[in-house]
């Protein structure tokens, strides 16, 4: 995971406003699965 702060703006009250961007890089050698694996999850609201 890599964090970036984007759209940084200095405000009149000496604070900074920004948006956070997170990027994940898939490393197949460190994973138990592949990007082609099918993932099935349940919707607990519907149950």
C-alpha positions, -999 to +999 in steps of 0.1 A: +000+000+000+012+035-009-004+066+005-004+099-014-018+133-004-033+150-034-051+184-040-033+200-011-046+235-003-034+259+024-064+276+041-066+311+055-067+298+091-032+281+086-045+246+081-041+224+051-068+205+033-060+174+012-074+142-003-059+109+004-051+085-024-042+049-017-026+025-042-022-012-038+002-032-060-005-069-064+025-092-059+017-127-071+047-141-054+034-130-020-002-141-026-021-173-021-043-167-051-042-150-085-060-121-100-082-145-120-096-162-088-134-159-084-145-143-052-179-149-037-192-130-007-226-128+011-247-097+015-257-098+053-285-073+048-302-097+024-299-127+047 
